């Protein structure tokens, strides 16, 4: 009996020595409360997007998607793995956000989602993506409630590199009152979360500065004739109309306002949703003098001109970016790369384990991140932007519009 026990112990000792000599390590055990994404050797890290890539607002999403693609191309690999990017069209609508969010949330291989393009899509897509455990980073959502602490539309895992409309709407109001010297203004929104939020901030700030808001009108974004609402606005005698809506309706209103008595010389101003070459085409000659508030390209880092733009042109085949949030998308992607590198656990064979909650924590902990758009630091609810807003002026047949303020 003693000999048999001794022999068994000897075998166990020898086996342990052999395993030690071979450098065996315990298998990785995921203890993250949201689980882990396992990426096998030779397999890519799967990232996805939910952006508007068709229809009248497609330039917004395609431009941001290209920004992510530039980041992937310049990064190469993350911890020895390629990066793949798939995605869904968010339609810049609640319906599109629902469809995109549902499909993406069902794919457990996805590590992070870039998007949505529009705040109205975010309201329905983000809850689905958050519940799936993803990190979600938008380059162009700007509605205040998406990152407002305690708001029902603020969800775990959501962040944005875009500015908050509390900043853009206020900047537009200061431009109108202080730069243009107008004292009476009206606003137009299309019922979207984005437009309603922006015009509300504009109106509040304009009144605080001493201006008068003559009316705040709502329009159907799918309508084609806006002359009745423009005639109603003209009755109040505004010197300035702020219409932070999207390309299709914004272009038509710009064109039709010139034909309404009393509005021939009224200033018109859109926002970043109308920063597109399609506005130049859609508004025609009426685009002359149209203002838009948007991120200040002049404030971007030197790498924007020397590194980013050449690669953007190479990948997209266009001479200049087709919208305004491409650099914000680039920064979003690089923040995700950095967070993955911080929290991922790699096996000796190259297998990567990415803990989902740890990844979210790393994203929220982002501080002084050197992005193209500035130095990014995230709040606990996901506002990460280093916001700088400028005003641009359109001229007939020219794109991009001319930066005129500040």
C-alpha positions as CSV (number, residue, x, y, z in Angstrom):
1,X,0.0,0.0,0.0
2,X,2.8,2.4,0.9
3,X,4.7,1.6,-2.3
4,X,1.5,2.2,-4.4
5,X,0.9,5.6,-2.7
6,X,4.5,6.6,-3.1
7,X,4.5,5.7,-6.8
8,X,1.3,7.8,-7.3
9,X,2.8,10.8,-5.6
10,X,5.9,10.5,-7.6
11,X,3.9,10.5,-10.8
12,X,2.0,13.6,-9.7
13,X,5.3,15.4,-8.8
14,X,6.8,14.5,-12.2
15,X,3.6,15.7,-14.0
16,X,3.7,19.0,-12.1
17,X,7.4,19.4,-13.0
18,X,6.6,18.7,-16.7
19,X,3.8,21.2,-16.7
20,X,5.9,23.9,-15.0
21,X,8.7,23.3,-17.5
22,X,6.3,23.8,-20.4
23,X,5.2,27.1,-18.9
24,X,1.6,26.1,-18.5
25,X,-0.7,28.7,-17.0
26,X,-4.2,28.5,-15.7
27,X,-7.0,29.0,-18.2
28,X,-8.4,32.6,-18.2
29,X,-11.6,32.8,-16.1
30,X,-13.9,35.8,-16.9
31,X,-15.2,37.4,-13.7
32,X,-16.4,40.6,-15.3
33,X,-20.1,41.3,-14.3
34,X,-21.0,42.0,-18.0
35,X,-19.0,39.1,-19.3
36,X,-16.0,39.0,-21.8
37,X,-15.5,39.0,-25.5
38,X,-13.0,36.3,-26.5
39,X,-11.1,36.9,-29.6
40,X,-9.3,33.8,-30.9
41,X,-5.8,33.8,-32.4
42,X,-5.8,35.3,-35.8
43,X,-9.3,36.6,-35.5
44,X,-10.2,40.3,-35.7
45,X,-11.6,42.5,-32.9
46,X,-15.2,43.2,-34.0
47,X,-16.3,46.8,-33.9
48,X,-19.6,48.0,-35.4
49,X,-21.4,51.2,-36.2
50,X,-25.0,52.5,-36.3
51,X,-25.0,55.5,-38.5
52,X,-27.2,57.1,-41.3
53,X,-25.6,55.9,-44.5
54,X,-28.5,56.4,-46.9
55,X,-31.1,59.0,-47.7
56,X,-30.9,62.8,-47.6
57,X,-28.7,62.8,-44.4
58,X,-26.3,60.1,-45.6
59,X,-23.3,62.5,-45.7
60,X,-23.4,62.8,-41.9
61,X,-23.0,59.0,-41.3
62,X,-20.7,58.2,-44.2
63,X,-18.4,60.9,-43.1
64,X,-18.3,59.6,-39.5
65,X,-17.8,56.0,-40.7
66,X,-14.9,57.1,-42.8
67,X,-13.4,58.7,-39.7
68,X,-13.5,55.3,-37.9
69,X,-12.0,53.6,-41.0
70,X,-9.1,56.1,-41.0
71,X,-8.4,55.3,-37.4
72,X,-8.4,51.6,-38.1
73,X,-6.2,52.0,-41.1
74,X,-3.7,54.1,-39.2
75,X,-3.7,52.0,-36.1
76,X,-3.1,48.7,-37.9
77,X,-3.5,46.1,-35.2
78,X,-4.7,46.2,-31.6
79,X,-2.7,43.8,-29.4
80,X,-1.7,41.7,-32.4
81,X,-5.3,41.5,-33.8
82,X,-6.8,43.1,-36.9
83,X,-9.9,45.2,-36.4
84,X,-13.1,44.6,-38.4
85,X,-15.9,47.1,-38.8
86,X,-19.5,46.2,-39.7
87,X,-22.6,48.2,-39.3
88,X,-26.2,49.2,-39.7
89,X,-28.1,52.2,-41.1
90,X,-29.7,54.1,-38.3
91,X,-31.8,56.1,-40.8
92,X,-31.3,59.3,-38.6
93,X,-34.7,58.3,-37.1
94,X,-36.2,56.4,-34.1
95,X,-37.4,53.7,-36.4
96,X,-34.0,53.2,-37.9
97,X,-32.4,53.3,-34.5
98,X,-34.7,50.6,-33.3
99,X,-33.9,48.3,-36.2
100,X,-30.1,49.0,-36.1
101,X,-30.0,48.6,-32.3
102,X,-32.0,45.3,-32.3
103,X,-29.7,43.7,-34.9
104,X,-26.4,44.8,-33.4
105,X,-27.4,43.9,-29.8
106,X,-28.0,40.3,-31.0
107,X,-24.3,39.9,-32.0
108,X,-22.2,38.9,-28.9
109,X,-18.9,39.2,-30.9
110,X,-19.2,43.0,-31.0
111,X,-17.0,44.9,-28.5
112,X,-18.1,48.4,-29.1
113,X,-20.5,50.4,-31.4
114,X,-19.8,53.8,-32.9
115,X,-23.0,55.8,-33.2
116,X,-25.7,56.6,-33.6
117,X,-25.5,59.5,-36.0
118,X,-28.6,61.2,-34.8
119,X,-30.0,61.8,-31.3
120,X,-33.5,60.6,-32.3
121,X,-32.0,57.2,-33.2
122,X,-29.9,57.1,-30.0
123,X,-33.0,57.3,-27.8
124,X,-34.1,53.9,-28.9
125,X,-30.9,52.2,-30.0
126,X,-28.7,53.0,-27.0
127,X,-30.9,51.2,-24.4
128,X,-30.7,48.0,-26.5
129,X,-26.9,48.3,-27.0
130,X,-26.4,49.2,-23.4
131,X,-28.3,46.1,-22.2
132,X,-26.2,44.0,-24.5
133,X,-23.1,45.2,-22.6
134,X,-21.5,47.2,-25.4
135,X,-19.5,50.3,-25.2
136,X,-21.3,52.9,-27.4
137,X,-19.6,56.0,-28.6
138,X,-21.2,58.6,-30.8
139,X,-19.3,61.2,-32.8
140,X,-22.4,63.3,-33.6
141,X,-25.2,62.9,-31.0
142,X,-25.5,66.3,-29.3
143,X,-28.9,66.2,-27.4
144,X,-28.3,67.2,-23.8
145,X,-30.4,64.5,-22.2
146,X,-28.3,61.6,-23.5
147,X,-25.6,62.5,-21.0
148,X,-27.6,64.3,-18.3
149,X,-27.1,62.6,-14.9
150,X,-30.2,60.9,-13.8
151,X,-32.1,61.4,-17.1
152,X,-34.0,58.3,-18.3
153,X,-32.3,58.7,-21.7
154,X,-28.8,58.4,-20.2
155,X,-27.7,54.7,-20.2
156,X,-24.6,52.8,-19.0
157,X,-21.9,52.4,-21.5
158,X,-22.8,55.4,-23.6
159,X,-20.3,58.2,-24.4
160,X,-19.8,60.8,-27.0
161,X,-17.0,62.8,-28.5
162,X,-19.4,65.3,-30.0
163,X,-20.3,68.5,-28.2
164,X,-23.4,68.9,-26.1
165,X,-26.1,71.2,-27.6
166,X,-26.0,73.2,-24.5
167,X,-22.8,74.6,-25.9
168,X,-23.7,74.8,-29.6
169,X,-27.0,76.4,-29.1
170,X,-25.5,79.1,-26.8
171,X,-22.7,79.8,-29.3
172,X,-25.3,80.3,-32.1
173,X,-27.2,82.7,-29.9
174,X,-24.1,84.7,-29.1
175,X,-23.2,84.9,-32.8
176,X,-26.6,86.2,-33.7
177,X,-26.9,88.8,-30.9
178,X,-23.3,89.9,-30.5
179,X,-21.7,89.4,-33.9
180,X,-24.7,90.1,-36.2
181,X,-26.3,92.6,-33.8
182,X,-29.9,91.3,-34.2
183,X,-32.5,91.8,-31.5
184,X,-35.4,89.7,-32.8
185,X,-35.1,86.0,-33.8
186,X,-37.3,83.0,-34.5
187,X,-36.6,79.3,-34.5
188,X,-37.7,76.3,-36.5
189,X,-37.4,72.7,-35.4
190,X,-38.6,69.4,-37.0
191,X,-39.7,67.6,-33.9
192,X,-36.4,65.6,-33.6
193,X,-34.6,65.4,-30.3
194,X,-31.6,67.1,-31.9
195,X,-33.5,70.1,-33.4
196,X,-35.8,70.7,-30.4
197,X,-32.9,70.7,-28.0
198,X,-30.8,73.1,-30.1
199,X,-33.5,75.7,-30.7
200,X,-34.5,75.6,-27.1
201,X,-31.0,76.4,-25.9
202,X,-30.6,79.1,-28.6
203,X,-33.9,80.7,-27.6
204,X,-33.1,80.7,-23.9
205,X,-29.6,82.1,-24.4
206,X,-30.8,84.7,-26.9
207,X,-33.4,86.0,-24.5
208,X,-30.8,86.1,-21.6
209,X,-28.6,88.2,-23.8
210,X,-31.5,90.7,-24.2
211,X,-33.0,89.5,-27.5
212,X,-36.6,88.7,-28.3
213,X,-37.8,85.4,-29.7
214,X,-40.8,86.1,-31.9
215,X,-41.9,82.5,-32.4
216,X,-40.7,78.9,-32.1
217,X,-42.2,76.9,-35.0
218,X,-42.3,73.1,-35.7
219,X,-42.3,71.7,-39.2
220,X,-42.7,68.2,-40.8
221,X,-39.2,67.2,-42.0
222,X,-40.8,65.3,-44.9
223,X,-42.9,68.2,-46.1
224,X,-41.9,70.0,-49.3
225,X,-43.9,73.3,-49.0
226,X,-43.0,75.5,-46.0
227,X,-44.3,78.8,-47.2
228,X,-47.3,78.9,-44.8
229,X,-45.1,78.5,-41.7
230,X,-42.6,81.0,-43.1
231,X,-45.4,83.5,-43.7
232,X,-46.5,83.1,-40.1
233,X,-42.9,83.6,-39.0
234,X,-42.6,86.7,-41.2
235,X,-45.5,88.4,-39.3
236,X,-43.3,88.7,-36.2
237,X,-40.6,90.6,-38.1
238,X,-37.6,88.5,-37.0
239,X,-34.2,89.6,-38.3
240,X,-32.8,86.1,-37.8
241,X,-34.1,82.5,-38.1
242,X,-32.3,79.6,-36.4
243,X,-33.3,76.3,-38.1
244,X,-31.0,73.6,-36.7
245,X,-32.6,70.8,-38.8
246,X,-31.4,68.4,-41.4
247,X,-30.4,68.6,-45.1
248,X,-33.7,68.0,-47.0
249,X,-36.0,70.3,-45.0
250,X,-33.3,72.8,-44.3
251,X,-32.4,73.2,-48.0
252,X,-36.1,73.7,-49.0
253,X,-36.7,76.3,-46.2
254,X,-33.5,78.1,-47.2
255,X,-34.8,78.3,-50.8
256,X,-38.4,79.2,-50.0
257,X,-37.7,81.8,-47.3
258,X,-36.3,84.1,-50.1
259,X,-39.7,84.0,-51.7
260,X,-41.7,85.0,-48.7
261,X,-42.5,88.7,-48.3
262,X,-40.8,90.1,-45.2
263,X,-38.0,87.4,-45.1
264,X,-36.0,88.5,-48.2
265,X,-33.2,89.9,-46.0
266,X,-33.7,87.8,-42.9
267,X,-30.6,85.9,-41.8
268,X,-30.9,82.1,-41.8
269,X,-28.7,79.8,-39.7
270,X,-28.6,76.0,-39.5
271,X,-26.4,73.8,-37.4
272,X,-24.1,70.8,-38.0
273,X,-26.9,68.7,-39.4
274,X,-26.8,71.1,-42.4
275,X,-23.0,70.9,-42.9
276,X,-23.1,69.0,-46.2
277,X,-22.4,69.5,-49.9
278,X,-26.0,68.4,-50.4
279,X,-27.2,71.7,-48.9
280,X,-25.3,73.6,-51.6
281,X,-27.1,71.6,-54.3
282,X,-30.5,71.5,-52.5
283,X,-30.7,75.3,-51.7
284,X,-29.3,76.5,-55.0
285,X,-28.5,80.2,-55.3
286,X,-30.5,80.8,-52.0
287,X,-27.6,79.1,-50.1
288,X,-25.6,82.4,-50.4
289,X,-25.2,83.8,-46.9
290,X,-26.7,80.8,-45.1
291,X,-24.9,80.3,-41.8
292,X,-24.3,77.0,-40.0
293,X,-22.9,76.4,-36.5
294,X,-20.5,73.4,-36.3
295,X,-17.3,72.2,-34.6
296,X,-14.4,74.6,-35.2
297,X,-12.1,72.8,-37.7
298,X,-9.5,75.6,-37.2
299,X,-9.1,74.4,-33.6
300,X,-8.2,70.8,-34.5
301,X,-4.6,69.5,-33.9
302,X,-1.9,69.7,-36.5
303,X,-2.3,66.0,-37.2
304,X,-5.7,66.7,-38.7
305,X,-4.1,68.4,-41.7
306,X,-0.9,66.3,-42.0
307,X,-2.0,62.8,-41.1
308,X,-5.8,62.5,-41.0
309,X,-6.9,64.3,-44.1
310,X,-4.6,62.6,-46.5
311,X,-5.8,59.2,-45.3
312,X,-9.4,60.3,-45.4
313,X,-9.0,61.4,-49.0
314,X,-7.3,58.1,-49.9
315,X,-10.0,55.9,-48.4
316,X,-13.0,58.0,-49.5
317,X,-11.9,59.2,-52.9
318,X,-13.1,62.7,-52.2
319,X,-11.1,65.9,-52.0
320,X,-12.5,67.1,-48.7
321,X,-14.7,65.7,-45.9
322,X,-18.4,65.5,-46.7
323,X,-19.6,66.5,-43.3
324,X,-18.3,67.7,-39.9
325,X,-17.9,64.9,-37.4
326,X,-15.2,62.7,-39.1
327,X,-12.5,63.8,-36.6
328,X,-14.8,63.1,-33.7
329,X,-15.3,59.6,-35.0
330,X,-11.6,59.2,-35.4
331,X,-11.1,60.2,-31.8
332,X,-13.8,57.9,-30.6
333,X,-12.2,54.9,-32.3
334,X,-8.8,55.7,-30.9
335,X,-10.3,56.0,-27.4
336,X,-11.7,52.5,-27.8
337,X,-8.4,51.1,-29.0
338,X,-6.6,52.6,-26.0
339,X,-9.3,51.2,-23.6
340,X,-9.0,47.7,-25.1
341,X,-5.2,47.8,-24.7
342,X,-5.6,48.9,-21.1
343,X,-8.0,46.1,-19.9
344,X,-7.7,43.1,-22.3
345,X,-6.0,39.9,-21.1
346,X,-3.9,38.1,-23.7
347,X,-3.1,34.4,-23.5
348,X,0.2,33.0,-24.7
349,X,-1.3,31.8,-27.9
350,X,-2.7,35.3,-28.7
351,X,-6.3,34.7,-27.6
352,X,-7.7,38.0,-26.3
353,X,-10.2,38.4,-23.5
354,X,-11.9,41.8,-23.3
355,X,-14.0,42.3,-20.1
356,X,-17.0,44.4,-21.0
357,X,-17.5,46.3,-17.7
358,X,-13.8,47.0,-17.3
359,X,-13.8,48.4,-20.9
360,X,-16.6,50.7,-20.0
361,X,-14.8,51.8,-16.8
362,X,-11.7,52.5,-18.9
363,X,-13.6,54.6,-21.3
364,X,-15.2,56.7,-18.6
365,X,-11.8,57.1,-17.0
366,X,-10.4,58.7,-20.1
367,X,-8.5,61.9,-19.1
368,X,-6.5,64.3,-21.2
369,X,-6.7,62.0,-24.3
370,X,-4.8,63.7,-27.2
371,X,-7.4,63.7,-29.9
372,X,-7.7,65.5,-33.2
373,X,-10.5,67.6,-31.8
374,X,-8.7,68.5,-28.6
375,X,-7.8,67.1,-25.2
376,X,-10.7,64.7,-24.3
377,X,-11.7,63.9,-20.7
378,X,-14.9,62.0,-20.0
379,X,-17.5,62.8,-17.4
380,X,-19.2,59.9,-15.5
381,X,-22.1,60.0,-17.9
382,X,-20.1,60.1,-21.1
383,X,-19.5,63.7,-22.2
384,X,-16.0,63.5,-23.5
385,X,-15.7,66.4,-26.0
386,X,-13.3,69.3,-25.9
387,X,-16.0,71.5,-27.6
388,X,-15.1,74.5,-29.7
389,X,-17.9,75.9,-32.0
390,X,-17.5,78.1,-35.0
391,X,-19.9,79.6,-37.5
392,X,-19.5,79.1,-41.2
393,X,-21.1,80.9,-44.2
394,X,-22.2,79.2,-47.4
395,X,-21.5,80.6,-50.9
396,X,-23.1,79.6,-54.1
397,X,-21.4,76.6,-55.7
398,X,-18.8,76.3,-53.0
399,X,-18.1,73.6,-50.4
400,X,-17.1,73.6,-47.6
401,X,-18.6,76.8,-46.3
402,X,-16.3,79.6,-45.1
403,X,-15.4,79.9,-41.5
404,X,-16.4,83.4,-40.3
405,X,-16.6,83.3,-36.5
406,X,-15.1,83.5,-33.9
